[in-house]
Amino acid sequence: MVDFLTAVLKQALLFALHERFDAIILDLGLPVLPGIEVLRRLRRAGSSTPVLILTARSSWTEKVEGLNAGADDYVAKPFHVDEIAARLRALMRRVAGQAASELRHGDIALDPVAGTATVAGRPIDLTAQEFRLLHLFLHRVGRVVTQAELLDHLYGLNEERSSNTIEVYVGRLRRKVGRDTIRTLRGMGYRFG
């Protein structure tokens, strides 16, 4: 059992280092290797992905140790899911260089808390998937976003995925926010802005 857990942990570390994530939620009470050591290894390997520690360990010394090891936030159990979601949004805003909850690029604005989007001050109606797609694009303005990243962002691990649906969603979103806003980069993905 220990060998299996060690292999799973090694795979998770590789995944965290080589895939792009908006944030990582890390528990300190992991089997085989303490979560604090996982965090240290991530930081030593150069990972700058925001990390929120979510744990039952709530002493001030453990919080200080976690933050000093490279965590961006620390929440002790029990917790409310809404608080975790708000803290994750705050971490992602910081990484994107945004202080307010509203995300903006040019005349496009999206408020993830209120669930609203506007273009030039006019509200636009978005489906849930279009909203999630715009949210991801606004966090990655000017950067290439691959189809694989879009699929991961829009669908769960066990859901059926199709790159054709991504093209449909991007096409619909283009019509709503402006055709020139989302550029297709053949063989690479998309660039917003």
BASE-411592 format. One record per residue: residue number from 1; residue in three letters; chain; x, y, z of N, C-alpha, C, CB in turn. Coordinates in nm, 2 decimals, padded with zeros to 4 digits. Glycine has a CB too. Layout:
<pts>
 resi resn chain    n.x    n.y    n.z   ca.x   ca.y   ca.z    c.x    c.y    c.z   cb.x   cb.y   cb.z
  NUM  ALA     A      X      Y      Z      X      Y      Z      X      Y      Z      X      Y      Z
...
</pts>
This chain:
<pts>
 resi resn chain    n.x    n.y    n.z   ca.x   ca.y   ca.z    c.x    c.y    c.z   cb.x   cb.y   cb.z
    1  MET     A  00.08 -00.12  00.00  00.00  00.00  00.00  00.09  00.13  00.00 -00.09  00.00  00.12
    2  VAL     A  00.19  00.12  00.08  00.28  00.24  00.08  00.35  00.27 -00.05  00.39  00.22  00.19
    3  ASP     A  00.39  00.16 -00.12  00.44  00.18 -00.26  00.34  00.24 -00.35  00.49  00.04 -00.32
    4  PHE     A  00.22  00.20 -00.34  00.11  00.26 -00.43  00.10  00.41 -00.40 -00.02  00.18 -00.41
    5  LEU     A  00.09  00.44 -00.27  00.07  00.58 -00.23  00.19  00.67 -00.27  00.05  00.59 -00.08
    6  THR     A  00.31  00.61 -00.26  00.43  00.68 -00.30  00.43  00.71 -00.45  00.56  00.60 -00.27
    7  ALA     A  00.39  00.61 -00.53  00.38  00.63 -00.67  00.27  00.73 -00.71  00.34  00.49 -00.74
    8  VAL     A  00.16  00.73 -00.64  00.05  00.83 -00.66  00.10  00.97 -00.63 -00.07  00.80 -00.58
    9  LEU     A  00.17  00.98 -00.52  00.23  01.11 -00.48  00.33  01.16 -00.58  00.29  01.10 -00.34
   10  LYS     A  00.42  01.08 -00.63  00.51  01.12 -00.73  00.44  01.16 -00.86  00.61  01.00 -00.76
   11  GLN     A  00.34  01.09 -00.90  00.26  01.13 -01.02  00.19  01.26 -01.00  00.16  01.02 -01.05
   12  ALA     A  00.14  01.28 -00.88  00.07  01.41 -00.85  00.17  01.53 -00.85  00.00  01.40 -00.71
   13  LEU     A  00.29  01.51 -00.80  00.39  01.61 -00.80  00.43  01.64 -00.95  00.51  01.57 -00.72
   14  LEU     A  00.45  01.54 -01.03  00.48  01.56 -01.17  00.37  01.64 -01.24  00.51  01.43 -01.24
   15  PHE     A  00.25  01.60 -01.21  00.14  01.66 -01.27  00.13  01.81 -01.23  00.01  01.59 -01.23
   16  ALA     A  00.15  01.84 -01.10  00.15  01.98 -01.06  00.26  02.06 -01.12  00.16  01.98 -00.90
   17  LEU     A  00.37  02.00 -01.15  00.49  02.07 -01.20  00.48  02.10 -01.35  00.61  02.00 -01.17
   18  HIS     A  00.41  02.00 -01.42  00.42  02.01 -01.57  00.28  02.05 -01.63  00.46  01.88 -01.62
   19  GLU     A  00.18  02.06 -01.56  00.05  02.11 -01.61  00.02  02.25 -01.56 -00.07  02.01 -01.57
   20  ARG     A -00.06  02.32 -01.63 -00.09  02.46 -01.58 -00.22  02.46 -01.50 -00.10  02.56 -01.70
   21  PHE     A -00.22  02.50 -01.38 -00.33  02.51 -01.29 -00.35  02.66 -01.25 -00.32  02.42 -01.17
   22  ASP     A -00.48  02.70 -01.22 -00.50  02.83 -01.17 -00.46  02.83 -01.02 -00.65  02.87 -01.19
   23  ALA     A -00.48  02.73 -00.95 -00.45  02.72 -00.81 -00.44  02.57 -00.77 -00.55  02.80 -00.72
   24  ILE     A -00.38  02.55 -00.65 -00.37  02.41 -00.60 -00.42  02.42 -00.45 -00.22  02.36 -00.60
   25  ILE     A -00.51  02.33 -00.42 -00.56  02.32 -00.28 -00.48  02.20 -00.22 -00.72  02.30 -00.27
   26  LEU     A -00.41  02.22 -00.11 -00.32  02.12 -00.05 -00.36  02.10  00.09 -00.18  02.17 -00.06
   27  ASP     A -00.37  01.97  00.13 -00.39  01.93  00.26 -00.26  01.89  00.32 -00.49  01.81  00.28
   28  LEU     A -00.23  01.93  00.45 -00.10  01.89  00.51 -00.10  01.75  00.56 -00.08  01.99  00.63
   29  GLY     A -00.21  01.69  00.58 -00.21  01.55  00.64 -00.21  01.45  00.53 -00.33  01.53  00.73
   30  LEU     A -00.11  01.45  00.44 -00.11  01.35  00.33 -00.03  01.22  00.38 -00.04  01.41  00.21
   31  PRO     A -00.07  01.11  00.32  00.01  00.98  00.36  00.14  00.99  00.29 -00.07  00.86  00.32
   32  VAL     A  00.24  00.92  00.34  00.37  00.90  00.29  00.46  01.02  00.31  00.36  00.86  00.14
   33  LEU     A  00.42  01.14  00.26  00.50  01.26  00.26  00.41  01.37  00.31  00.56  01.29  00.12
   34  PRO     A  00.45  01.44  00.42  00.37  01.55  00.47  00.34  01.66  00.36  00.44  01.62  00.59
   35  GLY     A  00.22  01.72  00.37  00.19  01.82  00.27  00.28  01.94  00.27  00.05  01.87  00.30
   36  ILE     A  00.34  01.97  00.38  00.43  02.09  00.39  00.56  02.06  00.30  00.47  02.12  00.53
   37  GLU     A  00.60  01.93  00.30  00.71  01.89  00.22  00.68  01.89  00.07  00.76  01.75  00.26
   38  VAL     A  00.56  01.85  00.04  00.51  01.86 -00.10  00.52  02.00 -00.15  00.36  01.80 -00.11
   39  LEU     A  00.47  02.09 -00.06  00.48  02.24 -00.10  00.62  02.28 -00.12  00.41  02.32  00.01
   40  ARG     A  00.71  02.24 -00.03  00.85  02.28 -00.04  00.91  02.23 -00.17  00.93  02.23  00.08
   41  ARG     A  00.88  02.11 -00.21  00.93  02.05 -00.33  00.87  02.13 -00.45  00.89  01.90 -00.34
   42  LEU     A  00.75  02.16 -00.45  00.69  02.24 -00.56  00.76  02.37 -00.58  00.54  02.26 -00.54
   43  ARG     A  00.79  02.44 -00.47  00.85  02.57 -00.47  01.00  02.56 -00.51  00.84  02.64 -00.34
   44  ARG     A  01.07  02.46 -00.46  01.21  02.44 -00.50  01.22  02.41 -00.65  01.27  02.32 -00.42
   45  ALA     A  01.12  02.34 -00.71  01.12  02.30 -00.85  01.08  02.42 -00.94  01.02  02.18 -00.87
   46  GLY     A  01.04  02.53 -00.87  01.01  02.65 -00.95  00.86  02.68 -00.98  01.08  02.65 -01.08
   47  SER     A  00.77  02.60 -00.92  00.63  02.62 -00.94  00.59  02.75 -00.87  00.55  02.50 -00.88
   48  SER     A  00.52  02.83 -00.95  00.46  02.96 -00.89  00.31  02.95 -00.89  00.51  03.08 -00.98
   49  THR     A  00.25  02.84 -00.91  00.11  02.82 -00.90  00.06  02.86 -00.76  00.06  02.68 -00.93
   50  PRO     A -00.04  02.94 -00.74 -00.09  02.97 -00.61 -00.13  02.85 -00.53 -00.21  03.07 -00.61
   51  VAL     A -00.10  02.84 -00.41 -00.13  02.72 -00.32 -00.21  02.77 -00.20 -00.01  02.64 -00.28
   52  LEU     A -00.33  02.71 -00.19 -00.41  02.73 -00.07 -00.41  02.61  00.02 -00.56  02.77 -00.11
   53  ILE     A -00.35  02.62  00.14 -00.35  02.50  00.23 -00.49  02.50  00.30 -00.24  02.52  00.34
   54  LEU     A -00.55  02.38  00.29 -00.67  02.35  00.36 -00.65  02.23  00.45 -00.79  02.33  00.25
   55  THR     A -00.66  02.25  00.58 -00.61  02.15  00.67 -00.68  02.16  00.81 -00.46  02.15  00.69
   56  ALA     A -00.68  02.05  00.88 -00.73  02.05  01.02 -00.63  02.11  01.12 -00.76  01.91  01.06
   57  ARG     A -00.51  02.13  01.07 -00.41  02.19  01.16 -00.42  02.34  01.17 -00.26  02.16  01.11
   58  SER     A -00.45  02.39  01.29 -00.49  02.53  01.30 -00.41  02.61  01.40 -00.64  02.54  01.34
   59  SER     A -00.30  02.56  01.45 -00.22  02.64  01.54 -00.15  02.75  01.46 -00.12  02.55  01.62
   60  TRP     A -00.12  02.86  01.53 -00.05  02.97  01.46  00.08  02.93  01.41 -00.04  03.09  01.55
   61  THR     A  00.15  02.84  01.48  00.29  02.80  01.44  00.28  02.72  01.30  00.36  02.71  01.54
   62  GLU     A  00.17  02.64  01.29  00.16  02.56  01.17  00.12  02.65  01.05  00.05  02.45  01.19
   63  LYS     A  00.04  02.75  01.08  00.00  02.85  00.98  00.13  02.93  00.93 -00.10  02.95  01.03
   64  VAL     A  00.21  02.97  01.02  00.33  03.04  00.99  00.42  02.95  00.91  00.41  03.09  01.12
   65  GLU     A  00.44  02.83  00.95  00.52  02.73  00.88  00.47  02.71  00.73  00.53  02.60  00.95
   66  GLY     A  00.34  02.70  00.72  00.28  02.68  00.58  00.31  02.80  00.49  00.14  02.65  00.60
   67  LEU     A  00.28  02.92  00.55  00.30  03.04  00.47  00.45  03.06  00.44  00.25  03.16  00.54
   68  ASN     A  00.54  03.04  00.53  00.68  03.05  00.51  00.73  02.95  00.41  00.76  03.04  00.64
   69  ALA     A  00.66  02.83  00.40  00.71  02.73  00.30  00.66  02.76  00.16  00.65  02.59  00.34
   70  GLY     A  00.58  02.87  00.15  00.54  02.91  00.01  00.39  02.91 -00.02  00.60  02.82 -00.09
   71  ALA     A  00.31  02.88  00.08  00.16  02.88  00.06  00.12  03.03  00.04  00.09  02.82  00.18
   72  ASP     A  00.02  03.05 -00.04 -00.04  03.18 -00.06 -00.15  03.21  00.03 -00.08  03.20 -00.21
   73  ASP     A -00.21  03.11  00.09 -00.32  03.13  00.18 -00.33  03.00  00.26 -00.46  03.16  00.11
   74  TYR     A -00.40  03.01  00.38 -00.41  02.90  00.47 -00.54  02.90  00.54 -00.29  02.91  00.58
   75  VAL     A -00.62  02.80  00.53 -00.75  02.79  00.59 -00.76  02.66  00.67 -00.86  02.79  00.48
   76  ALA     A -00.80  02.68  00.80 -00.82  02.56  00.89 -00.96  02.51  00.88 -00.77  02.60  01.03
   77  LYS     A -00.98  02.38  00.89 -01.11  02.32  00.90 -01.17  02.35  01.04 -01.11  02.17  00.87
   78  PRO     A -01.30  02.36  01.06 -01.40  02.35  00.96 -01.40  02.48  00.87 -01.54  02.33  01.02
   79  PHE     A -01.46  02.47  00.75 -01.46  02.58  00.66 -01.60  02.59  00.59 -01.34  02.58  00.56
   80  HIS     A -01.63  02.70  00.52 -01.74  02.71  00.44 -01.70  02.71  00.29 -01.83  02.84  00.47
   81  VAL     A -01.76  02.63  00.21 -01.73  02.62  00.07 -01.72  02.76  00.00 -01.82  02.53 -00.01
   82  ASP     A -01.82  02.85  00.04 -01.82  02.98 -00.02 -01.69  03.06  00.01 -01.94  03.06  00.03
   83  GLU     A -01.64  03.04  00.14 -01.52  03.11  00.17 -01.40  03.06  00.09 -01.49  03.09  00.32
   84  ILE     A -01.39  02.93  00.07 -01.28  02.87 -00.01 -01.29  02.92 -00.15 -01.29  02.71 -00.01
   85  ALA     A -01.41  02.92 -00.21 -01.43  02.97 -00.35 -01.39  03.12 -00.35 -01.58  02.96 -00.39
   86  ALA     A -01.42  03.20 -00.26 -01.38  03.34 -00.26 -01.23  03.36 -00.24 -01.45  03.42 -00.14
   87  ARG     A -01.17  03.28 -00.16 -01.02  03.29 -00.14 -00.95  03.24 -00.27 -00.98  03.20 -00.03
   88  LEU     A -01.00  03.14 -00.34 -00.94  03.10 -00.47 -00.96  03.21 -00.57 -01.01  02.97 -00.51
   89  ARG     A -01.07  03.27 -00.58 -01.09  03.38 -00.67 -00.99  03.49 -00.64 -01.24  03.43 -00.67
   90  ALA     A -00.97  03.52 -00.51 -00.88  03.63 -00.48 -00.74  03.59 -00.52 -00.88  03.65 -00.33
   91  LEU     A -00.70  03.46 -00.50 -00.56  03.42 -00.54 -00.55  03.43 -00.69 -00.54  03.27 -00.50
   92  MET     A -00.65  03.39 -00.76 -00.63  03.40 -00.91 -00.63  03.54 -00.96 -00.75  03.32 -00.98
   93  ARG     A -00.71  03.63 -00.89 -00.70  03.77 -00.93 -00.56  03.83 -00.91 -00.81  03.86 -00.85
   94  ARG     A -00.50  03.80 -00.79 -00.37  03.85 -00.76 -00.27  03.80 -00.87 -00.32  03.80 -00.63
   95  VAL     A -00.28  03.67 -00.91 -00.19  03.62 -01.01 -00.21  03.69 -01.14 -00.21  03.47 -01.03
   96  ALA     A -00.34  03.73 -01.17 -00.37  03.80 -01.30 -00.34  03.95 -01.29 -00.51  03.77 -01.34
   97  GLY     A -00.30  03.99 -01.17 -00.27  04.14 -01.15 -00.40  04.22 -01.14 -00.20  04.19 -01.27
   98  GLN     A -00.51  04.16 -01.09 -00.64  04.22 -01.07 -00.66  04.23 -00.92 -00.75  04.15 -01.15
   99  ALA     A -00.70  04.35 -00.87 -00.73  04.36 -00.73 -00.88  04.34 -00.71 -00.68  04.49 -00.68
  100  ALA     A -00.97  04.39 -00.80 -01.11  04.39 -00.78 -01.16  04.25 -00.82 -01.18  04.50 -00.86
  101  SER     A -01.28  04.22 -00.77 -01.34  04.09 -00.81 -01.38  04.09 -00.96 -01.46  04.06 -00.72
  102  GLU     A -01.41  04.21 -01.01 -01.45  04.22 -01.15 -01.32  04.21 -01.24 -01.52  04.35 -01.18
  103  LEU     A -01.33  04.13 -01.34 -01.22  04.11 -01.44 -01.25  04.20 -01.56 -01.20  03.96 -01.48
  104  ARG     A -01.15  04.27 -01.61 -01.17  04.36 -01.72 -01.06  04.34 -01.83 -01.18  04.50 -01.68
  105  HIS     A -01.10  04.36 -01.95 -01.01  04.38 -02.06 -01.08  04.47 -02.16 -00.96  04.24 -02.12
  106  GLY     A -01.02  04.59 -02.18 -01.08  04.68 -02.27 -01.22  04.72 -02.22 -01.09  04.63 -02.42
  107  ASP     A -01.32  04.70 -02.31 -01.46  04.73 -02.27 -01.54  04.61 -02.23 -01.53  04.80 -02.38
  108  ILE     A -01.47  04.50 -02.21 -01.53  04.37 -02.16 -01.51  04.36 -02.01 -01.47  04.25 -02.24
  109  ALA     A -01.62  04.34 -01.94 -01.61  04.32 -01.79 -01.69  04.20 -01.75 -01.66  04.45 -01.72
  110  LEU     A -01.63  04.12 -01.66 -01.70  04.00 -01.61 -01.69  04.01 -01.45 -01.64  03.87 -01.66
  111  ASP     A -01.80  03.99 -01.39 -01.81  03.98 -01.24 -01.84  03.84 -01.20 -01.91  04.09 -01.18
  112  PRO     A -01.75  03.76 -01.16 -01.77  03.62 -01.13 -01.86  03.61 -01.00 -01.65  03.55 -01.10
  113  VAL     A -01.86  03.70 -00.91 -01.94  03.69 -00.79 -02.09  03.72 -00.83 -01.90  03.80 -00.69
  114  ALA     A -02.12  03.82 -00.91 -02.25  03.85 -00.94 -02.30  03.77 -01.06 -02.27  04.00 -00.98
  115  GLY     A -02.21  03.71 -01.13 -02.24  03.62 -01.25 -02.29  03.71 -01.37 -02.35  03.53 -01.21
  116  THR     A -02.23  03.83 -01.39 -02.27  03.92 -01.49 -02.15  03.94 -01.59 -02.32  04.05 -01.44
  117  ALA     A -02.18  03.98 -01.71 -02.08  04.02 -01.81 -02.14  04.13 -01.89 -02.04  03.90 -01.90
  118  THR     A -02.05  04.23 -01.93 -02.09  04.34 -02.01 -01.98  04.37 -02.11 -02.11  04.47 -01.92
  119  VAL     A -02.03  04.42 -02.22 -01.94  04.47 -02.33 -01.98  04.62 -02.35 -01.95  04.39 -02.46
  120  ALA     A -01.89  04.71 -02.34 -01.92  04.86 -02.35 -02.03  04.90 -02.26 -01.95  04.89 -02.50
  121  GLY     A -02.04  04.84 -02.14 -02.14  04.87 -02.04 -02.28  04.81 -02.06 -02.16  05.02 -02.05
  122  ARG     A -02.29  04.74 -02.17 -02.42  04.67 -02.20 -02.41  04.52 -02.16 -02.45  04.67 -02.35
  123  PRO     A -02.51  04.47 -02.08 -02.51  04.33 -02.04 -02.52  04.24 -02.16 -02.62  04.31 -01.94
  124  ILE     A -02.45  04.13 -02.14 -02.46  04.02 -02.25 -02.50  03.89 -02.18 -02.32  04.00 -02.32
  125  ASP     A -02.58  03.82 -02.25 -02.62  03.69 -02.19 -02.53  03.58 -02.23 -02.77  03.65 -02.24
  126  LEU     A -02.48  03.51 -02.13 -02.38  03.40 -02.16 -02.44  03.27 -02.10 -02.24  03.43 -02.10
  127  THR     A -02.41  03.16 -02.17 -02.45  03.03 -02.11 -02.34  03.01 -02.00 -02.45  02.92 -02.21
  128  ALA     A -02.36  02.90 -01.92 -02.27  02.87 -01.81 -02.13  02.84 -01.87 -02.32  02.75 -01.73
  129  GLN     A -02.12  02.77 -01.98 -02.00  02.73 -02.04 -01.93  02.85 -02.10 -02.02  02.62 -02.15
  130  GLU     A -02.00  02.94 -02.16 -01.95  03.06 -02.22 -01.89  03.15 -02.11 -02.05  03.14 -02.30
  131  PHE     A -01.96  03.16 -02.00 -01.92  03.24 -01.88 -01.78  03.18 -01.83 -02.02  03.23 -01.77
  132  ARG     A -01.77  03.05 -01.82 -01.65  02.99 -01.77 -01.54  03.01 -01.87 -01.67  02.84 -01.75
  133  LEU     A -01.57  03.01 -02.00 -01.47  03.03 -02.10 -01.42  03.17 -02.09 -01.53  03.00 -02.24
  134  LEU     A -01.51  03.27 -02.08 -01.47  03.41 -02.07 -01.39  03.43 -01.95 -01.59  03.50 -02.08
  135  HIS     A -01.43  03.37 -01.84 -01.35  03.38 -01.71 -01.21  03.34 -01.73 -01.42  03.30 -01.60
  136  LEU     A -01.19  03.22 -01.79 -01.05  03.17 -01.81 -00.97  03.27 -01.90 -01.06  03.03 -01.87
  137  PHE     A -01.03  03.31 -02.01 -00.97  03.40 -02.10 -00.92  03.53 -02.03 -01.05  03.43 -02.23
  138  LEU     A -01.01  03.58 -01.95 -00.98  03.71 -01.88 -00.86  03.69 -01.78 -01.10  03.76 -01.81
  139  HIS     A -00.85  03.57 -01.73 -00.73  03.54 -01.64 -00.60  03.52 -01.72 -00.76  03.42 -01.56
  140  ARG     A -00.61  03.50 -01.85 -00.50  03.47 -01.93 -00.48  03.56 -02.05 -00.50  03.32 -01.98
  141  VAL     A -00.52  03.69 -02.04 -00.51  03.78 -02.15 -00.37  03.79 -02.21 -00.56  03.92 -02.10
  142  GLY     A -00.37  03.77 -02.34 -00.24  03.78 -02.41 -00.16  03.65 -02.41 -00.16  03.89 -02.35
  143  ARG     A -00.21  03.55 -02.34 -00.13  03.42 -02.34 -00.21  03.32 -02.42 -00.12  03.38 -02.20
  144  VAL     A -00.13  03.22 -02.48 -00.19  03.12 -02.55 -00.27  03.02 -02.46 -00.09  03.04 -02.63
  145  VAL     A -00.39  02.99 -02.49 -00.47  02.89 -02.41 -00.50  02.78 -02.51 -00.60  02.96 -02.35
  146  THR     A -00.45  02.66 -02.47 -00.47  02.54 -02.56 -00.61  02.49 -02.55 -00.36  02.44 -02.53
  147  GLN     A -00.64  02.41 -02.65 -00.77  02.34 -02.65 -00.78  02.25 -02.53 -00.80  02.26 -02.78
  148  ALA     A -00.67  02.18 -02.50 -00.67  02.09 -02.38 -00.70  02.16 -02.25 -00.53  02.02 -02.37
  149  GLU     A -00.64  02.28 -02.24 -00.67  02.36 -02.12 -00.82  02.40 -02.11 -00.58  02.49 -02.11
  150  LEU     A -00.87  02.44 -02.23 -01.01  02.47 -02.23 -01.10  02.36 -02.20 -01.05  02.53 -02.37
  151  LEU     A -01.07  02.24 -02.25 -01.14  02.12 -02.22 -01.14  02.09 -02.07 -01.09  02.00 -02.30
  152  ASP     A -01.02  02.10 -02.01 -01.00  02.07 -01.87 -01.08  02.17 -01.79 -00.85  02.08 -01.83
  153  HIS     A -01.09  02.30 -01.83 -01.16  02.40 -01.76 -01.31  02.38 -01.77 -01.12  02.54 -01.81
  154  LEU     A -01.36  02.34 -01.88 -01.50  02.33 -01.90 -01.57  02.20 -01.86 -01.53  02.35 -02.05
  155  TYR     A -01.49  02.09 -01.86 -01.54  01.96 -01.83 -01.47  01.89 -01.72 -01.54  01.87 -01.96
  156  GLY     A -01.55  01.81 -01.64 -01.49  01.72 -01.54 -01.41  01.61 -01.60 -01.60  01.67 -01.45
  157  LEU     A -01.33  01.54 -01.52 -01.24  01.44 -01.56 -01.32  01.32 -01.63 -01.16  01.38 -01.45
  158  ASN     A -01.44  01.29 -01.58 -01.51  01.18 -01.64 -01.62  01.21 -01.74 -01.58  01.10 -01.52
  159  GLU     A -01.62  01.34 -01.78 -01.72  01.38 -01.88 -01.67  01.36 -02.02 -01.76  01.53 -01.85
  160  GLU     A -01.76  01.34 -02.11 -01.72  01.32 -02.25 -01.67  01.46 -02.30 -01.83  01.27 -02.33
  161  ARG     A -01.56  01.46 -02.37 -01.50  01.58 -02.42 -01.49  01.58 -02.57 -01.36  01.61 -02.36
  162  SER     A -01.50  01.70 -02.63 -01.49  01.71 -02.78 -01.43  01.85 -02.81 -01.62  01.69 -02.85
  163  SER     A -01.32  01.85 -02.89 -01.26  01.97 -02.93 -01.36  02.05 -03.02 -01.13  01.95 -03.00
  164  ASN     A -01.45  01.98 -03.09 -01.55  02.05 -03.17 -01.64  02.15 -03.09 -01.64  01.96 -03.25
  165  THR     A -01.67  02.10 -02.97 -01.76  02.18 -02.88 -01.68  02.31 -02.84 -01.81  02.11 -02.76
  166  ILE     A -01.55  02.30 -02.82 -01.47  02.42 -02.79 -01.48  02.52 -02.90 -01.32  02.38 -02.76
  167  GLU     A -01.47  02.48 -03.02 -01.48  02.57 -03.14 -01.62  02.63 -03.14 -01.45  02.49 -03.27
  168  VAL     A -01.72  02.56 -03.11 -01.86  02.61 -03.10 -01.87  02.72 -03.00 -01.96  02.50 -03.08
  169  TYR     A -01.82  02.69 -02.87 -01.83  02.79 -02.76 -01.75  02.91 -02.80 -01.78  02.72 -02.63
  170  VAL     A -01.63  02.89 -02.85 -01.54  03.01 -02.88 -01.61  03.09 -02.99 -01.40  02.96 -02.93
  171  GLY     A -01.67  03.03 -03.09 -01.75  03.10 -03.19 -01.86  03.18 -03.14 -01.80  03.01 -03.30
  172  ARG     A -01.94  03.12 -03.05 -02.05  03.19 -02.98 -02.00  03.31 -02.90 -02.13  03.10 -02.90
  173  LEU     A -01.89  03.29 -02.82 -01.84  03.39 -02.74 -01.78  03.51 -02.83 -01.72  03.34 -02.65
  174  ARG     A -01.72  03.48 -02.94 -01.67  03.58 -03.03 -01.79  03.67 -03.08 -01.60  03.52 -03.15
  175  ARG     A -01.90  03.61 -03.11 -02.01  03.69 -03.15 -02.06  03.79 -03.04 -02.13  03.60 -03.20
  176  LYS     A -02.04  03.75 -02.92 -02.09  03.83 -02.81 -02.00  03.93 -02.76 -02.13  03.74 -02.69
  177  VAL     A -01.86  03.91 -02.77 -01.77  04.00 -02.72 -01.69  04.07 -02.82 -01.67  03.93 -02.62
  178  GLY     A -01.70  04.03 -02.95 -01.63  04.09 -03.06 -01.54  03.99 -03.13 -01.55  04.21 -03.01
  179  ARG     A -01.55  03.98 -03.26 -01.48  03.88 -03.33 -01.33  03.89 -03.32 -01.52  03.89 -03.48
  180  ASP     A -01.28  04.01 -03.31 -01.13  04.03 -03.31 -01.07  04.01 -03.17 -01.10  04.17 -03.35
  181  THR     A -01.15  03.98 -03.07 -01.11  03.97 -02.93 -01.04  03.84 -02.91 -01.22  03.99 -02.83
  182  ILE     A -01.09  03.73 -02.97 -01.03  03.60 -02.95 -00.97  03.55 -03.09 -01.14  03.49 -02.91
  183  ARG     A -00.84  03.53 -03.08 -00.77  03.50 -03.21 -00.73  03.35 -03.20 -00.64  03.58 -03.22
  184  THR     A -00.76  03.28 -03.31 -00.72  03.14 -03.33 -00.58  03.13 -03.37 -00.82  03.06 -03.42
  185  LEU     A -00.50  03.05 -03.30 -00.36  03.02 -03.34 -00.35  02.88 -03.38 -00.26  03.05 -03.22
  186  ARG     A -00.35  02.85 -03.51 -00.36  02.72 -03.57 -00.25  02.63 -03.50 -00.34  02.72 -03.72
  187  GLY     A -00.30  02.51 -03.46 -00.21  02.41 -03.40 -00.16  02.45 -03.26 -00.09  02.40 -03.48
  188  MET     A -00.21  02.56 -03.20 -00.16  02.60 -03.07 -00.28  02.62 -02.97 -00.08  02.73 -03.08
  189  GLY     A -00.39  02.69 -03.02 -00.50  02.72 -02.94 -00.56  02.86 -02.97 -00.46  02.72 -02.79
  190  TYR     A -00.58  02.94 -02.86 -00.64  03.07 -02.88 -00.57  03.17 -02.79 -00.79  03.06 -02.83
  191  ARG     A -00.58  03.30 -02.84 -00.52  03.41 -02.76 -00.63  03.51 -02.74 -00.40  03.47 -02.83
  192  PHE     A -00.66  03.56 -02.62 -00.76  03.66 -02.59 -00.69  03.79 -02.57 -00.84  03.62 -02.46
  193  GLY     A -00.75  03.89 -02.64 -00.69  04.03 -02.63 -00.59  04.06 -02.73 -00.64  04.05 -02.49
</pts>
